[in-house]
Amino acid sequence: MPAILLSISGCASTSQYDAHTESDVLDMNSTQQLSVKHSGGGYYLDDGPGDNPPGDLHLIPDAVPKLEPLRAANKRPYKVMGQLFEPMTTLEPYNARGTASWYGRRYHGSQTASGEIYDMYAMTAAHPTLPLPSYARVTNIHNGNTVIVRINDRGPFLSDRLIDLSYTAAYKLDIIGNGTGEVIVESILPAEIKQIASSDDQAARPIDKVKNEIEAYLQLGAFGNMDNARIYLSHIQDQLPWLQKVIGITRQNGLFKVHAGPYASHVLAQQAANTITRQLAIRPMIVID
């Protein structure tokens, strides 16, 4: 079968990775032509921050590493812009230093290479070869800021770029203004994931006891327009039918937020969030009313 040739963006890669056979080498991107960078700006064409980004981005928690099966389709070699990429097929040590960029509203609500929906306000990232899904620690070498992201997309494909961050991840690393920043990317391996899970379980117990008598909601996503929110809501309802009666869209501060609830206590909200994370590999944010 001949390779499928598609144009890609210089900034990001929101696309569905759809390898047909093990021997196919594909140029994969479903959305756009090669873009031109704005002079003086850090993003491309009509990409960039949302019109009304949440004011509490600094409070959005890092991705919580968990052991997940790697997608077979994303293990296969693929070709973009004439360059062959050979993804890692197992979780193994990775430590690299290079330039991080970020992608935002142009891809918000689109499908990523892993088949998931890209949420610019989630703690995710795109990488050319790290396993999908996997987790990485990203550190800005100029200010020491560190975040943990879930790798669920492919990109960037420019030779001078190492990783493409979500808007929120870039915000927390303080590289939004410049558009890029020099970072260190380290893979998070199973041994550390188990240690993190154990520490989180111990830390959560006293918090649950204190917050047992409050009403809470789960925020699964926030979007700049209603259409994207509706697409995401439909996706969640298809994947999690048991949430259909308690999930909807709420408009707050110019954003359309997909909320589930209310839950009678923080404990119940956390239990629902854990179930959603296990089934959809996303990390809902608990919102206290």
N, C-alpha and C positions, 0 to 999 in steps of 0.2 A: 504494500500500500504506500503510495507516495506521501511525502510529508505535507502537512497542511500549513500554508504560509499565511500569517496574519500580521498586521501592523500592531505595534505596541506603544504605550506611553513611556516617555523617558522617566516618569516619576513613579509609576505604580503599575500593578498588574492584576487588578481585580478581574478575574476570569475563572471559568470552570475548567479544571484540568481534566481532560477527557481523553486519555490515552486508549487507543483501540486494541493494540496488541503489544506484547512485550518488546517486539522489534521496531515498532514505530518510534521515530524521533520527530517530535512535533514542535512547531512554532505556536505557542499557545497565548492568545489573548482575544477576548470576545468583544472588546468595546471600542477602541479608538485608534487613530493614527498617531504617528510620532508627533509629540507636542514640542512647542518652543518655549523656553523659559523666559519669564518676564525679566526685563532688566531691573536689577535692584531688588527683585523679589525672590522668595524661596520656593515658589510653586509654579505649576505649569498651566498654561492656557486658562481655562475657567475653573481650575482647581483652587483650593485654598480653604480657609476656615469657613465655618457656617456663618449665616447672617446673625444668629443670636446664640453663640455658644453658651453652655451653662456657666454660671458664675462660680460653681463649686468644683471645677475640674481637679483642683488640688486634693479634694477629698475622695475622688474616685480611687478605690483600692487597686493595687497591682493585681495582675492575674495570679491566681492561686494554682501552683503546679499540681498536676495529678497524673497518674499513670493512665495513658490512653493508648488504644491500638493505633498503629500507624496505618495510614491509608495506602493500600497497594498501588492505586493509580498514581499517587504522588511520589512513588519510588522510582519510576521509570525515567530514563534520560529524555531530555527534551531540548529543542533548539529554538532560540530567539535571536533575531537580528544577526543570524549567521553564526552565533556562538552556541556551542554545545554545553549543556549543564547536566551533571550527573549527581542527582540528589543522594544524600546519605540514606541508607536503608535501615539503620539501627540507631538507637540512642547511644552516642559515644562522645567523648570529650571534644569540645570545639572552643577555641579561644582565638579571636581575631580582632585586630584594630583597624578602623577605617572610618569612612564618612557615612553618617546616617542622614537620610532625608525623611520626608513624611508625606502622606497623602490624605486628602480630606473630602470636601463636599462633592467633588466630581464622581467619586466612587462610593459615597455613602449610600447604603441600601442595595448595592450591586453584589453579585456573587463572586466570592473569592475562589482561588485555585482549589481550595479544599471543599468547595460546594457550600460553604457557610455564607451568611450575609455579612458584608462588611459594615461595621459600626465604627465611625470615626471617634466616638466617645468611649469605646471599649479599649482595654489594654491589650492590643494585638500588634502584630508586625508581619511584614513580608520578607522572606529571605530566599535567595536562589536555590540553596541546596540543603538547608537544615530540614530534618524530617517534619512532615505534616501529619498530625499536629505535634508540636513539641513546645518547650518553654526555654526562654533565655533571659539572662540578666544583662541589661544594657547600662553602661556607665559612661556619663559625659566626662571626658578626661580633663576638661577645663574647670568644671565646678564641683565634681565629685558626686553629682546627683545620679542616683541609681534607680532603675525600675525593673520589674519583672513583666515580661510580655509573653503572650501565647502566639506562637508562629502558626498562622493558618492561611498564608497566601504566598505566592511566588513574586519575586522582584527584589530589589530593583535590578534592571538589566544594563545600566550604564557601567562602564568599566571602573569608574572612580567611586562607585557607591557600594556600601557593604550591606545595608539593611534599610528598609522602608518602614517607618513607624506610623502608628495611628496618630491622629491629631492630639489625643489626650496624652499618649506616651511622650510625644515630642514636647508638649507643653510642660510636662513634669520634669523633663530633662533640660528645659529652657533653651530649645533650639528652634522655636516657632519663628521668632523674629528674623533670624539669619536664613532659615530654610534648611540648613544643614548644620551638622556638628560632628566633631571627631569623637568617636566612642570606642569602647571595648565591648564586644559581644561574647558572652560565655554561655554555653549550653548548660542546662540544669538536668542532672542525671538522676536515675531512679533512686539511688541511695539518699540523695539530698531531698528528693520529693517526699520520700517516706518520713524523713526527719521533720520536714516542714509540716506535714499532715499531723504528726504526733504533737508538735508544739502548738499548732492551731487548736487541736482538740482540747488540750489542757487549758489554754488561755480563754476559750469560749465558755467554759462551764460557769464561772462566777458571773460573767456578763449576762448569760441567759437567765440566771436567778434574779438579777436586779431588774431586768426588763421584761418580767413575766406578765405584767398587768397593763401593757400598752397596746395600742392598735398600730399595725404596721402594714406597709405595702412593699411589693417587690417591683423595682424598675428594671425591665429587661432591655430597654433601648430608648434613645432619644433622637429625634429627627427634626430637620429644619422645615420639612413640609409634610402635609397630611398624606400625600400619595405614598411616600416612602414608608411612613409609619404604618399605613394600611397594608402595604406589601409585607412588611415585617410581621405585623400582627397575624396576617393570614398564614405566614410561614410557621409561626409559633403554634397557632391553632391546629394546623395540619399535623405538626410533629408531636404536639402534646394535647390530645383531645380532652384530657381531664382538666385542663385549664380554661376551657372555652367559656364556662359560666362566670368566671371571676376575672377575666382579662379584658382590657379595653384600652382606649387612647384618652389621655388627659393632656390638655394644653396648659403649659406653665412657662412663663417667662419667654414666650415666643417660640417654644419648642413643643413638639408633639411627642409625648412620652408614653411608651407602652408599659402599663402598670397591671399587676395582678394583686388581688386582695379585695377588701382588707382582711388581715389576719388578726385574731384576737390577742396575740402575744408575739413577742420577739422570737420565742422558741418555735412557735408554729410557722412563722415566716422563714426562719432559718431552716427548718425541716423541708419546707417547700423549695427553698432556694437550693438546698443540697440535692434534692431530687431532680430539679431542672438541670443542675450542673452535671449530674451523672448521665442524664438522658440526652442533653443537647450540647454539652461541653461549653456552656456559657456561664458566666458568674453574675447572677442578678445582684443588684444593689438594694439593700434593705432601707426603706424610707419610713421614718417614724412620723406619724400624723400627730 
